[in-house]
């Protein structure tokens, strides 16, 4: 994986951020949650 791809992936799911947006439904996933509350997508 190239550095550019790593940056792009980090922009989608940043486990160090206060919150993330689900890549599937764009709902907010609270920090520490391993699952999107909107659609149930599992992250991390
Ligand atoms: Zn979702």
mmCIF file of the protein (N, C-alpha, C, O) and its ligand, coordinates in Angstrom:
data_MODEL
# 
_entry.id   MODEL 
# 
loop_
_entity.id 
_entity.type 
_entity.pdbx_number_of_molecules 
1 polymer     1 
2 non-polymer 1 
# 
_entity_poly.entity_id                      1 
_entity_poly.type                           'polypeptide(L)' 
_entity_poly.nstd_linkage                   no 
_entity_poly.nstd_monomer                   no 
_entity_poly.pdbx_seq_one_letter_code       
;(UNK)(UNK)(UNK)(UNK)(UNK)(UNK)(UNK)(UNK)(UNK)(UNK)(UNK)(UNK)(UNK)(UNK)(UNK)(UNK)
(UNK)(UNK)(UNK)(UNK)(UNK)(UNK)(UNK)(UNK)(UNK)(UNK)(UNK)(UNK)(UNK)(UNK)(UNK)(UNK)
(UNK)(UNK)(UNK)(UNK)(UNK)(UNK)(UNK)(UNK)(UNK)(UNK)(UNK)(UNK)
;
_entity_poly.pdbx_seq_one_letter_code_can   XXXXXXXXXXXXXXXXXXXXXXXXXXXXXXXXXXXXXXXXXXXX 
_entity_poly.pdbx_strand_id                 A 
# 
loop_
_entity_poly_seq.entity_id 
_entity_poly_seq.num 
_entity_poly_seq.mon_id 
_entity_poly_seq.hetero 
1 1  UNK n 
1 2  UNK n 
1 3  UNK n 
1 4  UNK n 
1 5  UNK n 
1 6  UNK n 
1 7  UNK n 
1 8  UNK n 
1 9  UNK n 
1 10 UNK n 
1 11 UNK n 
1 12 UNK n 
1 13 UNK n 
1 14 UNK n 
1 15 UNK n 
1 16 UNK n 
1 17 UNK n 
1 18 UNK n 
1 19 UNK n 
1 20 UNK n 
1 21 UNK n 
1 22 UNK n 
1 23 UNK n 
1 24 UNK n 
1 25 UNK n 
1 26 UNK n 
1 27 UNK n 
1 28 UNK n 
1 29 UNK n 
1 30 UNK n 
1 31 UNK n 
1 32 UNK n 
1 33 UNK n 
1 34 UNK n 
1 35 UNK n 
1 36 UNK n 
1 37 UNK n 
1 38 UNK n 
1 39 UNK n 
1 40 UNK n 
1 41 UNK n 
1 42 UNK n 
1 43 UNK n 
1 44 UNK n 
# 
loop_
_struct_asym.id 
_struct_asym.entity_id 
A 1 
B 2 
# 
loop_
_chem_comp.id 
_chem_comp.type 
_chem_comp.mon_nstd_flag 
UNK 'L-peptide linking' . 
ZN  non-polymer         . 
# 
_pdbx_entity_nonpoly.entity_id   2 
_pdbx_entity_nonpoly.name        ? 
_pdbx_entity_nonpoly.comp_id     ZN 
# 
_pdbx_nonpoly_scheme.asym_id         B 
_pdbx_nonpoly_scheme.entity_id       2 
_pdbx_nonpoly_scheme.mon_id          ZN 
_pdbx_nonpoly_scheme.ndb_seq_num     1 
_pdbx_nonpoly_scheme.pdb_seq_num     101 
_pdbx_nonpoly_scheme.auth_seq_num    101 
_pdbx_nonpoly_scheme.pdb_mon_id      ZN 
_pdbx_nonpoly_scheme.auth_mon_id     ZN 
_pdbx_nonpoly_scheme.pdb_strand_id   A 
_pdbx_nonpoly_scheme.pdb_ins_code    . 
# 
loop_
_atom_site.group_PDB 
_atom_site.id 
_atom_site.type_symbol 
_atom_site.label_atom_id 
_atom_site.label_alt_id 
_atom_site.label_comp_id 
_atom_site.label_asym_id 
_atom_site.label_entity_id 
_atom_site.label_seq_id 
_atom_site.pdbx_PDB_ins_code 
_atom_site.Cartn_x 
_atom_site.Cartn_y 
_atom_site.Cartn_z 
_atom_site.occupancy 
_atom_site.B_iso_or_equiv 
_atom_site.pdbx_formal_charge 
_atom_site.auth_seq_id 
_atom_site.auth_comp_id 
_atom_site.auth_asym_id 
_atom_site.auth_atom_id 
_atom_site.pdbx_PDB_model_num 
ATOM   1   N  N  . UNK A 1 1  ? 0.865   -1.205 0.000  1.00 0.00 ? 1   UNK A N  1 
ATOM   2   C  CA . UNK A 1 1  ? 0.000   0.000  0.000  1.00 0.00 ? 1   UNK A CA 1 
ATOM   3   C  C  . UNK A 1 1  ? 0.892   1.243  0.000  1.00 0.00 ? 1   UNK A C  1 
ATOM   4   O  O  . UNK A 1 1  ? 1.811   1.349  0.811  1.00 0.00 ? 1   UNK A O  1 
ATOM   5   N  N  . UNK A 1 2  ? 0.627   2.156  -0.886 1.00 0.00 ? 2   UNK A N  1 
ATOM   6   C  CA . UNK A 1 2  ? 1.435   3.367  -0.993 1.00 0.00 ? 2   UNK A CA 1 
ATOM   7   C  C  . UNK A 1 2  ? 1.093   4.348  0.122  1.00 0.00 ? 2   UNK A C  1 
ATOM   8   O  O  . UNK A 1 2  ? 0.077   4.211  0.804  1.00 0.00 ? 2   UNK A O  1 
ATOM   9   N  N  . UNK A 1 3  ? 1.955   5.330  0.291  1.00 0.00 ? 3   UNK A N  1 
ATOM   10  C  CA . UNK A 1 3  ? 1.710   6.337  1.332  1.00 0.00 ? 3   UNK A CA 1 
ATOM   11  C  C  . UNK A 1 3  ? 0.414   7.100  1.068  1.00 0.00 ? 3   UNK A C  1 
ATOM   12  O  O  . UNK A 1 3  ? -0.321  7.424  2.002  1.00 0.00 ? 3   UNK A O  1 
ATOM   13  N  N  . UNK A 1 4  ? 0.137   7.386  -0.200 1.00 0.00 ? 4   UNK A N  1 
ATOM   14  C  CA . UNK A 1 4  ? -1.088  8.103  -0.546 1.00 0.00 ? 4   UNK A CA 1 
ATOM   15  C  C  . UNK A 1 4  ? -2.321  7.283  -0.169 1.00 0.00 ? 4   UNK A C  1 
ATOM   16  O  O  . UNK A 1 4  ? -3.316  7.832  0.305  1.00 0.00 ? 4   UNK A O  1 
ATOM   17  N  N  . UNK A 1 5  ? -2.250  5.972  -0.381 1.00 0.00 ? 5   UNK A N  1 
ATOM   18  C  CA . UNK A 1 5  ? -3.379  5.122  -0.025 1.00 0.00 ? 5   UNK A CA 1 
ATOM   19  C  C  . UNK A 1 5  ? -3.565  5.066  1.492  1.00 0.00 ? 5   UNK A C  1 
ATOM   20  O  O  . UNK A 1 5  ? -4.692  5.017  1.986  1.00 0.00 ? 5   UNK A O  1 
ATOM   21  N  N  . UNK A 1 6  ? -2.462  5.073  2.215  1.00 0.00 ? 6   UNK A N  1 
ATOM   22  C  CA . UNK A 1 6  ? -2.554  5.075  3.672  1.00 0.00 ? 6   UNK A CA 1 
ATOM   23  C  C  . UNK A 1 6  ? -3.236  6.345  4.169  1.00 0.00 ? 6   UNK A C  1 
ATOM   24  O  O  . UNK A 1 6  ? -4.054  6.298  5.088  1.00 0.00 ? 6   UNK A O  1 
ATOM   25  N  N  . UNK A 1 7  ? -2.900  7.473  3.561  1.00 0.00 ? 7   UNK A N  1 
ATOM   26  C  CA . UNK A 1 7  ? -3.522  8.737  3.944  1.00 0.00 ? 7   UNK A CA 1 
ATOM   27  C  C  . UNK A 1 7  ? -5.013  8.701  3.651  1.00 0.00 ? 7   UNK A C  1 
ATOM   28  O  O  . UNK A 1 7  ? -5.822  9.157  4.458  1.00 0.00 ? 7   UNK A O  1 
ATOM   29  N  N  . UNK A 1 8  ? -5.374  8.155  2.489  1.00 0.00 ? 8   UNK A N  1 
ATOM   30  C  CA . UNK A 1 8  ? -6.782  8.103  2.109  1.00 0.00 ? 8   UNK A CA 1 
ATOM   31  C  C  . UNK A 1 8  ? -7.557  7.206  3.065  1.00 0.00 ? 8   UNK A C  1 
ATOM   32  O  O  . UNK A 1 8  ? -8.663  7.552  3.481  1.00 0.00 ? 8   UNK A O  1 
ATOM   33  N  N  . UNK A 1 9  ? -6.982  6.049  3.417  1.00 0.00 ? 9   UNK A N  1 
ATOM   34  C  CA . UNK A 1 9  ? -7.658  5.138  4.324  1.00 0.00 ? 9   UNK A CA 1 
ATOM   35  C  C  . UNK A 1 9  ? -7.801  5.771  5.702  1.00 0.00 ? 9   UNK A C  1 
ATOM   36  O  O  . UNK A 1 9  ? -8.820  5.594  6.369  1.00 0.00 ? 9   UNK A O  1 
ATOM   37  N  N  . UNK A 1 10 ? -6.791  6.499  6.122  1.00 0.00 ? 10  UNK A N  1 
ATOM   38  C  CA . UNK A 1 10 ? -6.835  7.141  7.430  1.00 0.00 ? 10  UNK A CA 1 
ATOM   39  C  C  . UNK A 1 10 ? -7.916  8.206  7.482  1.00 0.00 ? 10  UNK A C  1 
ATOM   40  O  O  . UNK A 1 10 ? -8.473  8.475  8.547  1.00 0.00 ? 10  UNK A O  1 
ATOM   41  N  N  . UNK A 1 11 ? -8.214  8.812  6.347  1.00 0.00 ? 11  UNK A N  1 
ATOM   42  C  CA . UNK A 1 11 ? -9.242  9.850  6.312  1.00 0.00 ? 11  UNK A CA 1 
ATOM   43  C  C  . UNK A 1 11 ? -10.631 9.242  6.479  1.00 0.00 ? 11  UNK A C  1 
ATOM   44  O  O  . UNK A 1 11 ? -11.550 9.918  6.943  1.00 0.00 ? 11  UNK A O  1 
ATOM   45  N  N  . UNK A 1 12 ? -10.790 7.987  6.110  1.00 0.00 ? 12  UNK A N  1 
ATOM   46  C  CA . UNK A 1 12 ? -12.099 7.337  6.221  1.00 0.00 ? 12  UNK A CA 1 
ATOM   47  C  C  . UNK A 1 12 ? -12.350 6.897  7.660  1.00 0.00 ? 12  UNK A C  1 
ATOM   48  O  O  . UNK A 1 12 ? -13.388 7.208  8.244  1.00 0.00 ? 12  UNK A O  1 
ATOM   49  N  N  . UNK A 1 13 ? -11.397 6.177  8.218  1.00 0.00 ? 13  UNK A N  1 
ATOM   50  C  CA . UNK A 1 13 ? -11.534 5.675  9.581  1.00 0.00 ? 13  UNK A CA 1 
ATOM   51  C  C  . UNK A 1 13 ? -10.297 6.072  10.375 1.00 0.00 ? 13  UNK A C  1 
ATOM   52  O  O  . UNK A 1 13 ? -9.220  5.501  10.201 1.00 0.00 ? 13  UNK A O  1 
ATOM   53  N  N  . UNK A 1 14 ? -10.467 7.056  11.247 1.00 0.00 ? 14  UNK A N  1 
ATOM   54  C  CA . UNK A 1 14 ? -9.366  7.483  12.104 1.00 0.00 ? 14  UNK A CA 1 
ATOM   55  C  C  . UNK A 1 14 ? -9.734  7.149  13.540 1.00 0.00 ? 14  UNK A C  1 
ATOM   56  O  O  . UNK A 1 14 ? -10.494 7.870  14.186 1.00 0.00 ? 14  UNK A O  1 
ATOM   57  N  N  . UNK A 1 15 ? -9.182  6.043  14.027 1.00 0.00 ? 15  UNK A N  1 
ATOM   58  C  CA . UNK A 1 15 ? -9.575  5.568  15.355 1.00 0.00 ? 15  UNK A CA 1 
ATOM   59  C  C  . UNK A 1 15 ? -9.091  6.488  16.471 1.00 0.00 ? 15  UNK A C  1 
ATOM   60  O  O  . UNK A 1 15 ? -9.504  6.342  17.622 1.00 0.00 ? 15  UNK A O  1 
ATOM   61  N  N  . UNK A 1 16 ? -8.224  7.427  16.136 1.00 0.00 ? 16  UNK A N  1 
ATOM   62  C  CA . UNK A 1 16 ? -7.744  8.363  17.145 1.00 0.00 ? 16  UNK A CA 1 
ATOM   63  C  C  . UNK A 1 16 ? -8.577  9.642  17.182 1.00 0.00 ? 16  UNK A C  1 
ATOM   64  O  O  . UNK A 1 16 ? -8.390  10.474 18.070 1.00 0.00 ? 16  UNK A O  1 
ATOM   65  N  N  . UNK A 1 17 ? -9.477  9.803  16.246 1.00 0.00 ? 17  UNK A N  1 
ATOM   66  C  CA . UNK A 1 17 ? -10.300 11.004 16.201 1.00 0.00 ? 17  UNK A CA 1 
ATOM   67  C  C  . UNK A 1 17 ? -11.420 10.916 17.233 1.00 0.00 ? 17  UNK A C  1 
ATOM   68  O  O  . UNK A 1 17 ? -11.726 9.838  17.743 1.00 0.00 ? 17  UNK A O  1 
ATOM   69  N  N  . UNK A 1 18 ? -12.021 12.047 17.530 1.00 0.00 ? 18  UNK A N  1 
ATOM   70  C  CA . UNK A 1 18 ? -13.119 12.071 18.494 1.00 0.00 ? 18  UNK A CA 1 
ATOM   71  C  C  . UNK A 1 18 ? -14.326 11.303 17.960 1.00 0.00 ? 18  UNK A C  1 
ATOM   72  O  O  . UNK A 1 18 ? -15.074 10.697 18.727 1.00 0.00 ? 18  UNK A O  1 
ATOM   73  N  N  . UNK A 1 19 ? -14.506 11.333 16.669 1.00 0.00 ? 19  UNK A N  1 
ATOM   74  C  CA . UNK A 1 19 ? -15.591 10.579 16.072 1.00 0.00 ? 19  UNK A CA 1 
ATOM   75  C  C  . UNK A 1 19 ? -15.240 10.295 14.623 1.00 0.00 ? 19  UNK A C  1 
ATOM   76  O  O  . UNK A 1 19 ? -14.357 10.932 14.049 1.00 0.00 ? 19  UNK A O  1 
ATOM   77  N  N  . UNK A 1 20 ? -15.934 9.341  14.042 1.00 0.00 ? 20  UNK A N  1 
ATOM   78  C  CA . UNK A 1 20 ? -15.723 8.993  12.644 1.00 0.00 ? 20  UNK A CA 1 
ATOM   79  C  C  . UNK A 1 20 ? -17.064 9.032  11.926 1.00 0.00 ? 20  UNK A C  1 
ATOM   80  O  O  . UNK A 1 20 ? -18.126 8.922  12.539 1.00 0.00 ? 20  UNK A O  1 
ATOM   81  N  N  . UNK A 1 21 ? -16.984 9.189  10.620 1.00 0.00 ? 21  UNK A N  1 
ATOM   82  C  CA . UNK A 1 21 ? -18.184 9.072  9.814  1.00 0.00 ? 21  UNK A CA 1 
ATOM   83  C  C  . UNK A 1 21 ? -18.167 7.721  9.107  1.00 0.00 ? 21  UNK A C  1 
ATOM   84  O  O  . UNK A 1 21 ? -17.172 7.329  8.497  1.00 0.00 ? 21  UNK A O  1 
ATOM   85  N  N  . UNK A 1 22 ? -19.273 7.035  9.203  1.00 0.00 ? 22  UNK A N  1 
ATOM   86  C  CA . UNK A 1 22 ? -19.391 5.729  8.580  1.00 0.00 ? 22  UNK A CA 1 
ATOM   87  C  C  . UNK A 1 22 ? -19.176 5.847  7.072  1.00 0.00 ? 22  UNK A C  1 
ATOM   88  O  O  . UNK A 1 22 ? -19.789 6.696  6.426  1.00 0.00 ? 22  UNK A O  1 
ATOM   89  N  N  . UNK A 1 23 ? -18.308 5.003  6.506  1.00 0.00 ? 23  UNK A N  1 
ATOM   90  C  CA . UNK A 1 23 ? -18.076 5.061  5.059  1.00 0.00 ? 23  UNK A CA 1 
ATOM   91  C  C  . UNK A 1 23 ? -19.271 4.576  4.251  1.00 0.00 ? 23  UNK A C  1 
ATOM   92  O  O  . UNK A 1 23 ? -19.355 4.829  3.049  1.00 0.00 ? 23  UNK A O  1 
ATOM   93  N  N  . UNK A 1 24 ? -20.191 3.882  4.905  1.00 0.00 ? 24  UNK A N  1 
ATOM   94  C  CA . UNK A 1 24 ? -21.340 3.345  4.187  1.00 0.00 ? 24  UNK A CA 1 
ATOM   95  C  C  . UNK A 1 24 ? -22.517 4.320  4.216  1.00 0.00 ? 24  UNK A C  1 
ATOM   96  O  O  . UNK A 1 24 ? -23.115 4.593  3.175  1.00 0.00 ? 24  UNK A O  1 
ATOM   97  N  N  . UNK A 1 25 ? -22.855 4.849  5.396  1.00 0.00 ? 25  UNK A N  1 
ATOM   98  C  CA . UNK A 1 25 ? -24.048 5.689  5.517  1.00 0.00 ? 25  UNK A CA 1 
ATOM   99  C  C  . UNK A 1 25 ? -23.714 7.089  5.995  1.00 0.00 ? 25  UNK A C  1 
ATOM   100 O  O  . UNK A 1 25 ? -24.607 7.930  6.102  1.00 0.00 ? 25  UNK A O  1 
ATOM   101 N  N  . UNK A 1 26 ? -22.419 7.366  6.293  1.00 0.00 ? 26  UNK A N  1 
ATOM   102 C  CA . UNK A 1 26 ? -21.953 8.679  6.707  1.00 0.00 ? 26  UNK A CA 1 
ATOM   103 C  C  . UNK A 1 26 ? -22.510 9.118  8.062  1.00 0.00 ? 26  UNK A C  1 
ATOM   104 O  O  . UNK A 1 26 ? -22.395 10.289 8.425  1.00 0.00 ? 26  UNK A O  1 
ATOM   105 N  N  . UNK A 1 27 ? -23.098 8.212  8.797  1.00 0.00 ? 27  UNK A N  1 
ATOM   106 C  CA . UNK A 1 27 ? -23.531 8.518  10.149 1.00 0.00 ? 27  UNK A CA 1 
ATOM   107 C  C  . UNK A 1 27 ? -22.285 8.691  11.026 1.00 0.00 ? 27  UNK A C  1 
ATOM   108 O  O  . UNK A 1 27 ? -21.208 8.204  10.683 1.00 0.00 ? 27  UNK A O  1 
ATOM   109 N  N  . UNK A 1 28 ? -22.437 9.379  12.145 1.00 0.00 ? 28  UNK A N  1 
ATOM   110 C  CA . UNK A 1 28 ? -21.308 9.590  13.042 1.00 0.00 ? 28  UNK A CA 1 
ATOM   111 C  C  . UNK A 1 28 ? -21.130 8.371  13.937 1.00 0.00 ? 28  UNK A C  1 
ATOM   112 O  O  . UNK A 1 28 ? -22.072 7.908  14.579 1.00 0.00 ? 28  UNK A O  1 
ATOM   113 N  N  . UNK A 1 29 ? -19.901 7.864  13.966 1.00 0.00 ? 29  UNK A N  1 
ATOM   114 C  CA . UNK A 1 29 ? -19.567 6.736  14.828 1.00 0.00 ? 29  UNK A CA 1 
ATOM   115 C  C  . UNK A 1 29 ? -18.763 7.287  15.999 1.00 0.00 ? 29  UNK A C  1 
ATOM   116 O  O  . UNK A 1 29 ? -17.651 7.774  15.791 1.00 0.00 ? 29  UNK A O  1 
ATOM   117 N  N  . UNK A 1 30 ? -19.284 7.229  17.220 1.00 0.00 ? 30  UNK A N  1 
ATOM   118 C  CA . UNK A 1 30 ? -18.576 7.769  18.378 1.00 0.00 ? 30  UNK A CA 1 
ATOM   119 C  C  . UNK A 1 30 ? -17.230 7.106  18.592 1.00 0.00 ? 30  UNK A C  1 
ATOM   120 O  O  . UNK A 1 30 ? -17.043 5.939  18.249 1.00 0.00 ? 30  UNK A O  1 
ATOM   121 N  N  . UNK A 1 31 ? -16.290 7.850  19.160 1.00 0.00 ? 31  UNK A N  1 
ATOM   122 C  CA . UNK A 1 31 ? -14.980 7.303  19.453 1.00 0.00 ? 31  UNK A CA 1 
ATOM   123 C  C  . UNK A 1 31 ? -15.107 6.098  20.381 1.00 0.00 ? 31  UNK A C  1 
ATOM   124 O  O  . UNK A 1 31 ? -15.851 6.134  21.361 1.00 0.00 ? 31  UNK A O  1 
ATOM   125 N  N  . UNK A 1 32 ? -14.388 5.053  20.067 1.00 0.00 ? 32  UNK A N  1 
ATOM   126 C  CA . UNK A 1 32 ? -14.414 3.847  20.880 1.00 0.00 ? 32  UNK A CA 1 
ATOM   127 C  C  . UNK A 1 32 ? -15.443 2.846  20.417 1.00 0.00 ? 32  UNK A C  1 
ATOM   128 O  O  . UNK A 1 32 ? -15.397 1.680  20.808 1.00 0.00 ? 32  UNK A O  1 
ATOM   129 N  N  . UNK A 1 33 ? -16.381 3.288  19.579 1.00 0.00 ? 33  UNK A N  1 
ATOM   130 C  CA . UNK A 1 33 ? -17.378 2.357  19.089 1.00 0.00 ? 33  UNK A CA 1 
ATOM   131 C  C  . UNK A 1 33 ? -16.811 1.557  17.928 1.00 0.00 ? 33  UNK A C  1 
ATOM   132 O  O  . UNK A 1 33 ? -16.127 2.105  17.064 1.00 0.00 ? 33  UNK A O  1 
ATOM   133 N  N  . UNK A 1 34 ? -17.091 0.286  17.910 1.00 0.00 ? 34  UNK A N  1 
ATOM   134 C  CA . UNK A 1 34 ? -16.596 -0.582 16.838 1.00 0.00 ? 34  UNK A CA 1 
ATOM   135 C  C  . UNK A 1 34 ? -17.676 -0.850 15.817 1.00 0.00 ? 34  UNK A C  1 
ATOM   136 O  O  . UNK A 1 34 ? -17.494 -1.651 14.900 1.00 0.00 ? 34  UNK A O  1 
ATOM   137 N  N  . UNK A 1 35 ? -18.814 -0.168 15.979 1.00 0.00 ? 35  UNK A N  1 
ATOM   138 C  CA . UNK A 1 35 ? -19.930 -0.445 15.085 1.00 0.00 ? 35  UNK A CA 1 
ATOM   139 C  C  . UNK A 1 35 ? -20.709 0.831  14.815 1.00 0.00 ? 35  UNK A C  1 
ATOM   140 O  O  . UNK A 1 35 ? -20.947 1.624  15.726 1.00 0.00 ? 35  UNK A O  1 
ATOM   141 N  N  . UNK A 1 36 ? -21.105 1.028  13.568 1.00 0.00 ? 36  UNK A N  1 
ATOM   142 C  CA . UNK A 1 36 ? -21.896 2.206  13.207 1.00 0.00 ? 36  UNK A CA 1 
ATOM   143 C  C  . UNK A 1 36 ? -23.290 2.087  13.812 1.00 0.00 ? 36  UNK A C  1 
ATOM   144 O  O  . UNK A 1 36 ? -23.962 1.074  13.616 1.00 0.00 ? 36  UNK A O  1 
ATOM   145 N  N  . UNK A 1 37 ? -23.738 3.120  14.553 1.00 0.00 ? 37  UNK A N  1 
ATOM   146 C  CA . UNK A 1 37 ? -25.068 3.077  15.141 1.00 0.00 ? 37  UNK A CA 1 
ATOM   147 C  C  . UNK A 1 37 ? -26.175 3.229  14.105 1.00 0.00 ? 37  UNK A C  1 
ATOM   148 O  O  . UNK A 1 37 ? -27.335 2.917  14.371 1.00 0.00 ? 37  UNK A O  1 
ATOM   149 N  N  . UNK A 1 38 ? -25.806 3.711  12.923 1.00 0.00 ? 38  UNK A N  1 
ATOM   150 C  CA . UNK A 1 38 ? -26.802 3.951  11.890 1.00 0.00 ? 38  UNK A CA 1 
ATOM   151 C  C  . UNK A 1 38 ? -27.125 2.700  11.086 1.00 0.00 ? 38  UNK A C  1 
ATOM   152 O  O  . UNK A 1 38 ? -28.293 2.352  10.911 1.00 0.00 ? 38  UNK A O  1 
ATOM   153 N  N  . UNK A 1 39 ? -26.085 2.022  10.594 1.00 0.00 ? 39  UNK A N  1 
ATOM   154 C  CA . UNK A 1 39 ? -26.302 0.900  9.703  1.00 0.00 ? 39  UNK A CA 1 
ATOM   155 C  C  . UNK A 1 39 ? -25.721 -0.395 10.251 1.00 0.00 ? 39  UNK A C  1 
ATOM   156 O  O  . UNK A 1 39 ? -25.952 -1.463 9.684  1.00 0.00 ? 39  UNK A O  1 
ATOM   157 N  N  . UNK A 1 40 ? -24.970 -0.317 11.349 1.00 0.00 ? 40  UNK A N  1 
ATOM   158 C  CA . UNK A 1 40 ? -24.435 -1.527 11.952 1.00 0.00 ? 40  UNK A CA 1 
ATOM   159 C  C  . UNK A 1 40 ? -23.126 -1.993 11.345 1.00 0.00 ? 40  UNK A C  1 
ATOM   160 O  O  . UNK A 1 40 ? -22.644 -3.079 11.669 1.00 0.00 ? 40  UNK A O  1 
ATOM   161 N  N  . UNK A 1 41 ? -22.542 -1.185 10.467 1.00 0.00 ? 41  UNK A N  1 
ATOM   162 C  CA . UNK A 1 41 ? -21.259 -1.563 9.876  1.00 0.00 ? 41  UNK A CA 1 
ATOM   163 C  C  . UNK A 1 41 ? -20.193 -1.643 10.962 1.00 0.00 ? 41  UNK A C  1 
ATOM   164 O  O  . UNK A 1 41 ? -20.064 -0.745 11.795 1.00 0.00 ? 41  UNK A O  1 
ATOM   165 N  N  . UNK A 1 42 ? -19.444 -2.715 10.938 1.00 0.00 ? 42  UNK A N  1 
ATOM   166 C  CA . UNK A 1 42 ? -18.393 -2.904 11.938 1.00 0.00 ? 42  UNK A CA 1 
ATOM   167 C  C  . UNK A 1 42 ? -17.089 -2.295 11.425 1.00 0.00 ? 42  UNK A C  1 
ATOM   168 O  O  . UNK A 1 42 ? -16.683 -2.556 10.293 1.00 0.00 ? 42  UNK A O  1 
ATOM   169 N  N  . UNK A 1 43 ? -16.440 -1.491 12.250 1.00 0.00 ? 43  UNK A N  1 
ATOM   170 C  CA . UNK A 1 43 ? -15.159 -0.902 11.889 1.00 0.00 ? 43  UNK A CA 1 
ATOM   171 C  C  . UNK A 1 43 ? -14.130 -1.332 12.919 1.00 0.00 ? 43  UNK A C  1 
ATOM   172 O  O  . UNK A 1 43 ? -14.464 -1.957 13.925 1.00 0.00 ? 43  UNK A O  1 
ATOM   173 N  N  . UNK A 1 44 ? -12.877 -0.991 12.658 1.00 0.00 ? 44  UNK A N  1 
ATOM   174 C  CA . UNK A 1 44 ? -11.814 -1.343 13.601 1.00 0.00 ? 44  UNK A CA 1 
ATOM   175 C  C  . UNK A 1 44 ? -11.606 -2.824 13.545 1.00 0.00 ? 44  UNK A C  1 
ATOM   176 O  O  . UNK A 1 44 ? -10.755 -3.355 14.258 1.00 0.00 ? 44  UNK A O  1 
HETATM 177 ZN ZN . ZN  B 2 .  ? -23.242 3.303  8.861  1.00 0.00 ? 101 ZN  A ZN 1 
# 
